[in-house]
């Protein structure tokens, strides 16, 4: 795969993850989420993360998270990234500390943030295909984001990807329901 193809593939992965994390923020009432290295690498199927990949990720998810800050333990050792929908400069603690401690201190300062791994609506083993399927179903109006008080495994993991026929049947049923509602009024 040449560099431009690899970059386009990475950009698509980043945007899918970014959109899913934006939905997570919205349904959990958060301003930001902190994504640790373990989950970042797991989702993107990476063993090592270079600064350039983190910079590309930040660039690719900017429409959903205009503010972000990456943390490194050594010059090139990625630790975590905080993705935010609002300016985090004044409320996000700096200095050497664990990601959990950073999140706790930011929450104390009134900034609604959570570790991705601690969200009740997040499944750490979530595959890219499941995220894409769910986002497509939500966009088509065939599913709805569920609030964080629902059981974890019910929220964003479709039990099976619906077939084309099942999707068409659902659309027909919704149209029929709308027609019924209009005639009743």
Order of alpha helices (4+ residues) and beta strands (2+ residues): alpha-beta-alpha-alpha-beta-beta-alpha-beta-alpha-alpha-alpha
